[in-house]
Amino acid sequence: MSKQGRPNRKSSQTELSVLRMIQDSPAISRVELSDQSGLSSAAITGVIGALIRHGLLTEKRISGTAIGRKRVALKLHASLGCVIGIDLGTYNLRIVVTDLNGETLVSQSFKSEMSRGRELVLERCFTLAKQTLAEAGDGAGKLLGVGIAFSGVIDVHNGVILSYPRLGQVEQWRNIPLRNIAEREFGVPCMLEDSVRGVATSEKFMGRGQSLQDFVYVDVGVGIGASIFINGKIYRGHNGGAGEFGHMTVDENGPLCCCGSNGCLEAMASGSTIIEAARIAIQKGVASKISTKCDGNLGNITLEIISEAAEQNDSLAYRVLSDAATHIGFSCADLVNLLNPQAIVFGGALFRAAPDLLIEQIQRMVRQRAMEKMVNEVSLELSALSGDAGAYGMARLMAAHLIPSVYERVEDGSASRSN
């Protein structure tokens, strides 16, 4: 500490660095912090002591597996405030309120009702987010930030939705500065991110990616997207556009994609494409259990219905799922050859509906098309996360973004009290 009570610049940087590590891994121990940071046990003890005095951390002894003293787990203080994570998707609107450790205070899911138009959709989204925050109660503390995931083409740096290539929605969502709109609405810092990266963030911190440094998360739902992790961090590319896996060309003579190109993977293998392929086949007279399961209303076909029919040996259901898996597998072989990842993790509505059939077919295609050395080193895994993973990912991204300002606010307060 200086005479004014404020840490010097070097100690401030060290404290902030340690605080980031704890936010990344809530319940981390001092021994683990020492190993990760390279600081001595004595230095870590001093830093932790200062952060606890600032009111930034709490510690709790928890039972361990080894005989001896209980392990001391460190977390950010719950009183620091909370964040809202929002995933505004084509069909579902998911909202969570968490503390800065990522612990759930409230979680809710609604229909996004995109057909109502952009203005009404956003108004309803913000209203429901505020209601969800209110349900968290006074124990949530002050709202510090809002993270929003959106299923479109995003300019992350400027917080703008560049486009939303969905039928009937293109013009309404073109060049929308959603981050600024949300900041005016909530009066706190906001961030905007691609929905797949939101889900992938949860995968990294809560799912299969926890033990991985170099992996690709592939999400297949209404559309298809991917998020690439290199050295444990999201790779965004030169201007933030990396991960448009759904717009790799599978067949240059294939169907027109919503992006304007022909034969994109998304146009050949997305959830929407699978449902439409089944619907068209039935309309042409193909007999299928799918028709019975949706009570003859082809507008009610879902991925779950198709998957259930495939499990009952329905040939049409099996074929449309198998065709999609083949296209995804071929494209994943290219990912394996290009990036040599530790793993590819598959998630999204399609893989929640029909995991076993899809992953087996994809594995065959990757083994068939990728180089032998790469295939022997890559693991193909299914995500175990639920549909609200995108909202949780955005809450975590927002919380991580806020750590420096939270630290500075407490540090400034400490200096003022010392003076």
C-alpha positions in Angstrom: 0.0 0.0 0.0 1.1 3.6 -0.6 0.7 6.3 2.0 -2.7 7.1 0.6 -3.8 3.5 1.1 -4.0 2.7 -2.6 -2.0 -0.3 -3.9 0.9 0.6 -6.1 0.5 -0.1 -9.8 2.4 -3.4 -9.7 0.4 -4.8 -6.8 -2.8 -3.6 -8.5 -2.0 -5.5 -11.6 -1.2 -8.6 -9.6 -4.4 -8.4 -7.6 -6.5 -7.9 -10.7 -4.8 -10.8 -12.4 -5.5 -13.1 -9.4 -9.1 -11.8 -9.3 -9.5 -12.8 -13.0 -8.2 -16.3 -12.2 -10.7 -16.7 -9.4 -13.6 -15.4 -11.6 -12.5 -17.9 -14.3 -12.5 -20.8 -11.8 -14.8 -20.2 -8.8 -13.8 -22.3 -5.7 -10.2 -22.4 -6.8 -7.7 -22.9 -4.0 -4.6 -20.8 -3.0 -2.3 -23.7 -4.0 -4.0 -23.8 -7.5 -3.6 -20.0 -7.8 0.0 -20.3 -6.9 0.6 -22.9 -9.6 -1.3 -21.0 -12.3 0.1 -17.6 -11.5 3.7 -18.5 -10.7 3.5 -16.5 -7.5 4.9 -18.0 -4.3 2.5 -19.2 -1.6 3.5 -16.2 0.6 2.8 -13.8 -2.3 -0.6 -15.4 -3.0 -1.5 -15.2 0.7 -0.7 -11.5 0.7 -2.8 -10.9 -2.4 -5.8 -12.9 -1.2 -5.6 -11.1 2.2 -5.8 -7.7 0.4 -8.7 -8.8 -1.8 -10.6 -10.1 1.1 -10.1 -6.8 3.0 -11.4 -4.9 0.0 -14.6 -7.0 0.2 -13.9 -8.6 -3.2 -13.5 -12.2 -2.1 -14.9 -14.8 0.3 -13.3 -18.1 1.3 -14.8 -21.2 2.6 -13.4 -24.5 3.8 -14.8 -27.5 1.9 -14.3 -31.2 2.2 -11.7 -32.7 -0.1 -11.0 -36.3 -1.1 -7.7 -36.5 0.8 -7.3 -37.0 4.5 -6.1 -33.9 6.2 -7.1 -30.2 6.3 -10.1 -29.2 4.4 -9.6 -27.3 1.1 -10.1 -23.5 1.1 -12.2 -22.4 -1.8 -12.1 -18.8 -3.0 -15.0 -17.0 -4.7 -15.9 -13.4 -5.6 -18.1 -11.9 -2.9 -21.8 -12.3 -3.8 -22.5 -8.7 -2.6 -20.5 -7.2 -5.6 -23.6 -7.4 -7.8 -25.2 -9.5 -10.6 -25.4 -9.8 -14.3 -28.1 -10.7 -16.8 -27.5 -13.2 -19.6 -29.9 -13.2 -22.5 -30.1 -15.5 -25.5 -32.5 -14.2 -28.0 -33.0 -17.0 -30.5 -35.2 -17.7 -33.5 -37.7 -19.6 -31.3 -36.7 -19.3 -27.7 -35.8 -16.4 -25.4 -33.7 -17.5 -22.4 -32.8 -15.2 -19.5 -30.6 -15.9 -16.5 -29.5 -13.8 -13.6 -26.2 -14.8 -12.0 -23.6 -13.4 -9.6 -20.1 -12.7 -10.8 -19.1 -16.4 -10.0 -21.7 -17.6 -12.5 -24.0 -19.0 -9.7 -27.7 -19.0 -10.8 -30.0 -16.6 -9.0 -32.9 -16.9 -11.5 -33.4 -18.7 -14.8 -36.4 -18.4 -17.1 -37.3 -19.4 -20.7 -39.9 -17.9 -23.0 -40.9 -18.0 -26.7 -39.0 -15.3 -28.6 -42.0 -14.6 -30.9 -39.8 -13.1 -33.7 -42.8 -12.9 -36.0 -44.1 -9.9 -34.0 -41.3 -7.7 -35.4 -38.1 -6.3 -34.1 -39.5 -3.4 -31.9 -42.1 -5.6 -30.1 -39.6 -8.4 -29.7 -37.0 -6.2 -28.1 -39.5 -4.4 -25.9 -40.8 -7.8 -24.6 -37.3 -9.1 -24.2 -36.2 -6.1 -22.0 -39.4 -6.3 -20.0 -39.0 -10.0 -19.3 -35.3 -9.4 -18.4 -36.3 -6.8 -15.8 -39.0 -9.0 -14.4 -36.5 -11.9 -14.1 -34.1 -9.5 -12.3 -36.8 -8.5 -9.9 -37.4 -12.1 -9.0 -33.8 -12.4 -7.9 -34.6 -10.1 -5.1 -32.5 -7.7 -3.1 -29.9 -10.5 -2.4 -28.8 -10.2 -6.0 -27.3 -6.8 -5.3 -26.8 -4.1 -8.0 -27.1 -5.0 -11.7 -23.7 -4.5 -13.2 -24.1 -5.5 -16.8 -26.2 -7.4 -19.4 -24.8 -9.8 -22.0 -27.0 -10.6 -25.1 -26.5 -13.4 -27.5 -28.3 -13.2 -30.9 -28.5 -15.7 -33.7 -27.3 -13.4 -36.5 -24.2 -11.9 -38.1 -22.7 -9.7 -35.3 -20.2 -6.9 -35.3 -19.0 -7.6 -31.8 -16.6 -4.6 -31.6 -19.4 -2.1 -32.3 -22.2 -4.1 -30.8 -24.3 -4.2 -34.0 -26.5 -6.8 -35.6 -25.4 -6.7 -39.2 -28.0 -9.1 -40.5 -30.4 -11.8 -39.4 -30.7 -14.1 -42.5 -34.1 -15.6 -41.7 -37.2 -15.6 -43.9 -39.2 -12.4 -43.3 -36.7 -10.9 -40.9 -33.8 -9.7 -43.0 -34.7 -6.0 -43.3 -36.0 -5.6 -39.8 -32.7 -6.6 -38.2 -30.2 -5.1 -40.6 -27.5 -2.8 -38.9 -29.3 -2.7 -35.5 -27.0 -1.2 -32.7 -28.4 -3.5 -30.1 -25.7 -2.9 -27.6 -26.4 0.8 -27.5 -30.2 0.2 -27.3 -29.7 -2.2 -24.4 -27.4 0.2 -22.5 -30.0 2.9 -22.8 -32.6 0.5 -21.6 -30.8 -0.9 -18.6 -28.4 1.9 -17.7 -25.4 -0.4 -17.3 -22.7 -1.7 -19.7 -23.9 -4.3 -22.2 -22.3 -6.6 -24.7 -23.5 -8.3 -27.8 -22.2 -11.6 -29.1 -23.1 -14.4 -31.6 -25.3 -17.0 -29.9 -23.0 -19.9 -30.7 -20.1 -18.2 -28.9 -22.4 -17.7 -26.0 -23.1 -21.4 -25.9 -19.5 -22.3 -26.5 -18.4 -20.2 -23.5 -20.6 -22.3 -21.3 -19.1 -25.4 -22.9 -15.6 -24.1 -22.0 -16.4 -23.3 -18.4 -19.2 -25.8 -17.5 -19.1 -28.6 -20.1 -16.8 -30.8 -22.2 -14.4 -28.0 -22.9 -13.2 -27.6 -19.3 -10.2 -29.8 -19.8 -9.5 -28.7 -23.4 -7.4 -25.9 -24.8 -7.8 -26.4 -28.5 -11.2 -27.4 -29.6 -14.2 -26.5 -31.9 -17.7 -26.3 -30.7 -20.3 -27.0 -33.4 -23.9 -26.0 -32.9 -26.7 -27.3 -35.1 -30.2 -25.9 -34.6 -32.2 -23.6 -36.9 -28.8 -22.7 -38.4 -25.3 -24.1 -38.1 -22.4 -22.3 -36.4 -19.1 -23.0 -34.7 -16.8 -21.4 -32.2 -13.0 -22.1 -32.2 -10.9 -22.2 -29.1 -7.2 -21.8 -29.4 -5.1 -21.9 -26.2 -8.3 -21.8 -24.2 -9.5 -18.6 -25.8 -12.1 -17.9 -28.4 -10.6 -17.3 -31.8 -12.5 -14.5 -33.5 -10.5 -13.9 -36.6 -9.3 -10.7 -38.2 -12.6 -8.8 -37.7 -14.6 -11.1 -35.5 -16.2 -13.2 -38.1 -14.5 -16.6 -37.5 -16.8 -19.6 -37.0 -19.3 -19.4 -39.9 -19.1 -23.1 -40.2 -22.6 -23.3 -41.6 -21.5 -21.4 -44.7 -18.8 -23.7 -45.8 -19.8 -25.0 -49.3 -20.8 -28.6 -49.4 -22.2 -28.7 -52.9 -21.8 -25.8 -55.3 -24.9 -27.0 -57.2 -26.9 -27.4 -54.0 -29.9 -25.4 -52.7 -29.8 -21.7 -52.2 -28.7 -20.7 -48.7 -30.1 -17.7 -46.8 -26.7 -16.1 -47.2 -27.1 -16.0 -51.0 -24.7 -18.8 -51.8 -25.6 -22.3 -53.1 -24.9 -25.5 -51.3 -23.8 -24.2 -47.9 -23.7 -26.8 -45.0 -26.6 -24.9 -43.3 -28.8 -25.3 -46.4 -28.0 -29.0 -46.5 -28.0 -30.1 -42.8 -29.6 -27.6 -40.4 -32.5 -28.5 -38.2 -34.8 -26.4 -40.5 -33.5 -28.2 -43.6 -34.1 -31.7 -42.0 -37.7 -30.8 -41.0 -38.4 -29.3 -44.4 -37.0 -32.4 -46.2 -39.3 -34.7 -44.1 -42.3 -32.4 -44.8 -41.7 -32.3 -48.6 -41.2 -36.1 -48.8 -44.5 -36.8 -46.9 -46.4 -34.3 -49.1 -45.1 -36.2 -52.1 -46.6 -39.4 -50.7 -43.8 -41.0 -48.8 -45.3 -43.1 -46.0 -43.7 -42.3 -42.6 -44.5 -42.5 -38.9 -43.6 -38.9 -38.8 -47.0 -38.0 -40.2 -48.8 -40.0 -37.5 -46.7 -38.6 -34.7 -47.6 -35.0 -35.7 -51.3 -35.9 -36.1 -51.2 -35.3 -39.8 -50.3 -31.6 -39.3 -47.0 -31.3 -41.1 -46.5 -27.9 -39.6 -46.0 -29.5 -36.3 -43.0 -31.7 -37.3 -40.1 -31.3 -34.9 -36.6 -32.7 -34.7 -37.8 -34.7 -31.6 -40.6 -36.3 -33.7 -38.2 -37.2 -36.5 -35.7 -38.6 -34.0 -38.4 -40.7 -32.3 -39.5 -42.1 -35.7 -35.9 -42.9 -36.7 -35.5 -44.9 -33.4 -38.5 -46.9 -34.5 -36.8 -47.7 -37.8 -38.8 -45.3 -39.9 -36.9 -45.1 -43.2 -37.7 -41.5 -44.1 -36.7 -40.2 -40.6 -33.5 -42.2 -40.6 -32.6 -41.0 -44.1 -33.0 -37.3 -43.5 -31.0 -37.5 -40.3 -28.4 -39.7 -41.9 -28.0 -37.3 -44.9 -27.5 -34.4 -42.5 -25.0 -36.2 -40.4 -23.1 -37.2 -43.6 -22.8 -33.5 -44.7 -21.8 -32.4 -41.2 -19.2 -35.2 -41.0 -17.6 -34.3 -44.3 -17.3 -30.7 -43.2 -15.9 -31.7 -39.8 -13.2 -33.7 -41.6 -12.1 -30.5 -43.2 -12.0 -28.9 -39.7 -9.9 -31.7 -38.4 -7.4 -31.4 -41.3 -7.2 -27.7 -41.1 -7.1 -27.0 -37.3 -6.0 -30.3 -35.8 -8.1 -29.7 -32.7 -8.1 -31.9 -29.5 -11.8 -32.3 -29.9 -15.0 -31.3 -31.7 -17.9 -30.9 -29.3 -21.4 -31.1 -30.9 -24.4 -29.3 -29.4 -27.6 -27.5 -30.3 -31.2 -28.7 -30.8 -30.4 -31.3 -33.4 -27.8 -33.1 -31.2 -30.1 -32.9 -28.2 -32.9 -34.6 -30.3 -30.9 -37.4 -32.0 -27.4 -37.6 -30.4 -26.5 -41.3 -30.9 -27.5 -41.7 -34.6 -25.8 -38.4 -35.6 -22.5 -38.9 -33.7 -22.0 -42.4 -35.0 -22.5 -41.3 -38.6 -20.3 -38.2 -38.2 -17.5 -40.4 -36.7 -17.6 -42.6 -39.8 -17.4 -39.7 -42.1 -14.5 -38.1 -40.3 -12.6 -41.3 -40.2 -13.2 -41.7 -43.9 -12.3 -38.2 -45.0 -9.7 -36.8 -42.5 -6.0 -37.6 -42.5 -5.2 -40.7 -40.4 -2.8 -38.8 -37.9 -5.4 -36.2 -37.3 -8.3 -38.7 -36.8 -6.3 -40.6 -34.3 -5.8 -37.5 -32.2 -9.2 -35.9 -32.2 -12.1 -36.7 -29.9 -15.7 -36.2 -31.2 -18.0 -35.5 -28.2 -21.6 -34.6 -27.5 -22.4 -31.6 -25.3 -24.3 -32.3 -22.1 -25.5 -28.8 -21.7 -29.2 -27.7 -21.8 -30.8 -25.2 -24.1 -30.1 -22.2 -21.7 -26.3 -22.6 -22.2 -26.2 -19.5 -24.4 -27.7 -17.2 -21.7 -25.3 -18.6 -19.1 -22.4 -18.1 -21.5 -23.4 -14.5 -22.0 -23.6 -13.9 -18.2 -20.1 -15.3 -17.8 -18.7 -13.2 -20.7 -20.3 -10.1 -19.2 -19.0 -10.9 -15.7 -15.4 -11.4 -17.0 -15.6 -8.1 -18.9 -16.7 -6.3 -15.7 -13.9 -7.6 -13.4 -11.5 -4.6 -14.0 -14.2 -2.0 -13.3 -15.4 -3.9 -10.2 -11.9 -4.0 -8.9 -11.3 -0.3 -9.7 -14.5 0.7 -8.0 -13.6 -1.1 -4.8 -10.0 0.1 -5.0 -11.1 3.7 -5.3 -13.5 3.3 -2.4 -10.7 1.9 -0.3 -8.5 4.8 -1.2 -11.2 7.3 -0.4 -11.8 5.8 3.0 -8.0 5.8 3.7 -7.8 9.5 2.9 
